[in-house]
Amino acid sequence: MSEYADIKIRNLSLYSFRDYLQDDIVYFLFSKKDYVCIPNYNDDPEDEDSEIYTKYMYKTTVQRAKERLDALGYSISKFEDVFNKERHNAIYYDAFLAKLHVDYDEYEEKARVRVNKYVTFKKWKNSVDKIIKHELAYGNINPYDSKSAESIGITTECDKIIYYSLKRKDQSSYYGLKTEIIKIAFTIRLILESCEPADEIILDFTNLGYWPDDSISQALLATENDEKIIVLVEGTSDKDILEFAMSKIYPHLCDLFYFMDFEDGFGGKRDGGTSFMIKNLKAFYFAKFKTKFIAIFDNDAEGYQSKCTLENEIKTWPDNFRFFLYPEDDLFKSYPTILPNESISNDNINKKACSIELYLPDILIQENDKFIPIEWETRKNVKHVGNEERLYLPKRKNKR
């Protein structure tokens, strides 16, 4: 005897677990902040004989899950690239070709010909959308329901590949794609495109506790993952501001990232600034680490030059490395700056003088509803000229 738990979106069972949760599948969609425990739960309070129990769930929304999958690298654009590269090997054609009574020895050649003729990513995406919308409304494709094809409107080649793969329930494929070639996370991300952003995704794993003794305790660890995306920034102010902002705006993504510390809490410190970011990234590159790295530079002259240096010195960076500047903004195309002669002029400071402080809420960089001018050369943090207070946001060569 076994117990099962399903990831549900409306009437669709997105994935089913037997006895234990698969950590990788759970981690794609849920963070530990999505855990919900309801003690003394009663399915039917009006029924005196109704059982009272503790309910264990993970719960999120489609929108948050999409953002999480995108952050992990399973975006639609990335899926399209992978699909186009692997489609001849990845599509599970067996169920449909069997329906056409094709000889098994001819499967490989017939599949290749038909893929070239009938299958594109756009067509595949449309077919997934058609089938998922049906399943959201009526439940998953039933292998024993002979009327499903007609009711869903199964007409195209891609429709039939996916439909008959679901009818066969082959564990080596997921919605018509072989899982050893294209990760399930990509298909799940595509499926979520057919759902409403506010739709709840619920994984109720309460029943697992009725069979294996340790299934609940194991399920509570399913969202724990030590492999983080490592983020390098120029200094502690960048680290503190970005971590705080993420915790407030994207709490469901916080567990995916680790912002490298500048202090270890025991007196040990490491240097900041762009030169050390470059050295660290090159060291990680030559060590051939598979961990994902993101480097975020100030949107100033030094940050822009550093990003260019990395791209020029190593022509082809692996897919697990990404470099960014803080984004350009229309506000910075005409921002008040203090010139060497002490006069104030509006200037385009994108890629010249934009550090993270300029991305804080306007109220923090305004005085009397006017933006506080910045000064590019090395001076005190706040400079007073007459009765006017001016904000100095220098390029920091050695941040900590």
N, C-alpha and C positions, 0 to 999 in steps of 0.2 A: 504494500500500500504506500502511496505517496501523497504529498500535498502540493498544491500549485499556487503561484502568485502571478498576477498579470499586471503589466503596465497598460492602463486604460485611458483612452481619450474618447469621451462619450461612449458609443457602443463598439468602438474599435479596440480590440486587444492588440496592442503594438508589439508586445513580446511576452512570452510566458516562461516562467521559471519553475523548475521541479525541485522541491525540497530545499534548495539553497539559491540565493541570489548570485548572479554572475556580476562580480565587482565592476568589470569593464563596462558592461551595459548600463548599470546603475549610474556609474560615474559620468557617463556621457550626458546624462539628463539632470541629475540631482546633486546638490551639495548637501553637506551635513546640516545646513540651515533649513533644508526642506523637510527634515524629519518631524513627524507629528505623532505624538502618543496621546491617546484618549483613554484614561482609566475609567472603569465602571461604565463602559459603553453598552447601550441597549438598543438593539435593532428595532424593536417594536415596544415602546414603553406602555402601550395599551394592553399588551398581552402579559398577563401575570406569570406565565410560564416562560417568557422570553429570557434567554440567557444573557447574563451580564458578564462582560469580559473586557480585557484591555485590547484596544485597537492600535496596531502599529502601521504607520504609513510613511511614504515619501510623497510629497505633493508640490507641484510647481505649475507653471503655465507654459503654454506653447511658446510665447514670446521669449520668456526667460530661457527655455530650453534651446531655442534657436540661437540666442546670443551665446549660450554656453558652448554649443557645438561649433559655432563660428570661431570662437576664441580658441578652441582646441584644434582648429585647422580643418574642420569638416564643412566648409562653406559650399554653397551651390556652385560657385565658379570653379572651386577646386574639384568638386565632384565631376563637373563637366569635363575637365581636363583628364581626370583619371578614367572616366567612362570612355571617352574618345580613344584613349591610348589602349585600353584593355578590353574593349567591347567584344572582340572576336573570341577572346578566351573567357570572359567573365559571364556572358549570358548563358543562363541555364535553359537550353533549347530542348532538352530530352523529352519533357512532358508533352510539349506541343508537337514535336516530330513524331512521337509515339501515337498521338491522336491522328496524325496524318498518315499513319501506317507506313512510315519510312523505315527501311531496313536499318537495324542498329549499326551495322558496319558503315553506313553512309551518313551517319549523324554529323560527323565532324565537317565533311565537305559540304553537305547540304546547309548546315548552320552558317558556314562562312559565306556562302553565296547569298543566303537570305539576309544576313546581317548587312552585307554591302548594298543590297537592293532595298531593304525595308526599314532598317533601324538607324535612327539618329537620336541624339540626346533630347532634342525638342520633342520628338514623337514619344520617346520613352517617358519623359516628364509628363506629357499630356495623358498617357495611359495610366501612370501612377495616380495622377490627380483624379481621373474618372473612377478608378477602383476604390481609392481611399474615401472619396466622398460618399460612395455607396456604403462602404463599411462603417463610416462614422454614423450614418443614418440607420443602418439595418443590421450591423454586426459583420463579423468576418466571413469571408467566402467559405461556404460549407461544401466539403468534398463530395457530399452525397446529394446535393441539391442540383438536379439536372436543369432547372429553370433559371439558375443564376445568370448564365451567360446572356440570355435573352433580356432579362430584366435590367442588367447593368448596361447593356449595349455594347457587348464585346464584338468589335468589328475589325480593328486594325491588327497588323502583325504583332505590334508591341502589346496591345491588349491581350492577345491570345497567349503570347509567351508568358506574361505575368499571371494571367488567369489560370492557365493549366498548371503552372508551377505551384500555385497556391492550392489547387485541387489535389495535387499529388502529396503535398506536405513533406517534401524532401528536406531533411535537416541541413544539407550542404548548400542550400540556397535560401535567399530571403528576398521575396518579391522579385523573383526572376533573375537574381544575380548571385553568382557563386561567392560565398562568404570568404573563401580562402584567397580570393583575388581582389574583391572590392569589399572593404569593411562595412559592416552593418551600419555603423554610425553615419556613413554617407547616405544610405537609403533612408534611415530614420530622419535625417535632416531634410531630405526631399519630401518625405511623407508629411512633415510638419508644415510645409508650404501649402498643403491642402486644408489645413485646419485654421480655425480662427485664433488670432493672437491671444485672446483671453480664455480660450479653452483650457480646462484643467487637465493636467497629466497626473494620474494617481497610481501609485504602486502600493496596494494594500497587501502586506505580507504577514498579516495576523495568522492565517491558516498554517503557515509553515511551522509555527510553534506546536502544532498538534501532532507532528511526526518526529523530526529529528530534535533532540533535546537542545542542541546548540544553534539551531537555525536562526533564532531571533538575535542572539548575541553576534553571530556572524553577519547578519543583515545590517546591524547597527554599525559595522565597520566597512560596509560596502562603498561608502562615499569617501573613505580615507584613502589618500593616495600621496605618497611621498614624492612622486615625480612632478615637479612644478615647472612652469615656464619662468625662466630666470630673467629678471628685468634689471638692466644697468642704467643708472642715471648719474648726472654729474655731481650731485651733492646731497646732503641730508635734507635740505629744504625741499628739493624735488621729491625725494623718497617719502617724506612725511606728508606732503600735500597730496601726492598721487595716491598713496595708501588710504588716506582719510577720505578723499573724494570717491575712490572706488568702493569703500565700505558703505558709503551713503547712497551712491547712485547705482552701483552694480554689486550688491552684497552676495548675489548668487554666483559671482565670478571670482570673488576674493581668494578662494581656496585653490584656484588654478595658477596663481602667480606668487613668486617670491622676489621681493625687491632686495637686492644685495645690501647687506648692512655695511656701515662704515666703522662700527665699533662692535666688539663682541661681548661687552658687559663686564669684562675682566681686565680692562686696561689696554687690550689690543685694539689697534686701529689700522685702517687702510686709507690710502690717499684717494682723493676725489679728483674731479676735473676731467677734461676731454682726453688728455694725453694718457691717463691711466685707464680710461675706458677703452681706448684703442689697444693698449698693451694687453689688457685682459681678454678682449675679444679675439685678438690674434692668437693668444695662448690657447684659448678654448678651441679655436679653429684648428690649430696645428696638433692639438691633442686628440682631434677627431671625435669630440664629444657628440653624442646623439641627442643630448638634452636640447630643448628649444630655448633660444636666447633672443631677447628684444633689447635693443639699445635706443634710448631716447635722448637726443641732444637738444640743447637750447636752440631756439629759432633765431640764432644770432650768427655773426660772421665766423666766430670760432667753431660753433657747432656745425655750421654748414661745411666749413673747410674740413672738419674731422670726419664727417660723413663721406665727403668726397675722397678723403685719404683712404678710408677703408675700402671703398669701392674701386679705387684705382690700384691700390697695392695688391689686392686679391681680386682678380677679375670675376671669378665664379664662386660665390659663396653658396654653401649648401642650403637646402630648403629650411633648415632649422635655425637659421640666423635671419634677423630682420633689423633694419636701421631706420629710425625716423627722426625728424625734427618736430618740435611742437608745431602744430598746424599754423599756416598763415591765416590771417584774419583781416577783413576789410577795415576794422578799426585801426590796425597797425599800418595801413597804407597812408594814413595822414595823422600821425600821432605827435603831440607837442614834445619837442626836444630842446635841450639847452645847447646852444652853439658855443664854440671856444671863446667868442667875444661877449658871452653872457646874454646874448639876445635869445629869444625863443622863436622857434620855427616849426611848423608841421612838416614831418618827413615820413617817408616810407621806411619803417624799421624792420620789416620782414627780412629775415636772414642777415640782420645787422645787429639788433639789440633787444630781442624778445626773450627774456628769461621767464621762468614759470610764474613769477609774481604777477606778471601782466595778464595771466589767465584767471586770476582770482576774480570774485564778484566785483563789479564796478565800484561799489561803495568803498572798497578797500583801497582803491587807487585813484579816488576822487577827493577833491577838496572844494566845497561850495559848488557841487555839481559839475566841476570841471576836472578833467583828467590832469593829474599831477605830472608835470614834465619830467622826462628822464634825462640823465646826463651820462654820456658814454665814457668819458675819461675818469680816472681814478680819483674820487673825492669822497667826502663823508656820505653816509647813507642818506641823511636828510639834510639838504642845504637850504638855508634861508637867504633869499635875495630880496631886500626891502621887506615888505610885509607878506611876501609870497613864499609858501613852502613848496619845495620841489623834491621829487622822489628820485633817488639815484639807484638805478638797477644796472650795475656794471657787469661786464663779462667776467665771470669768476674763474680764474685760472687754476685755482687749487681749492675746490669746494670741499667742505667736510660736513 
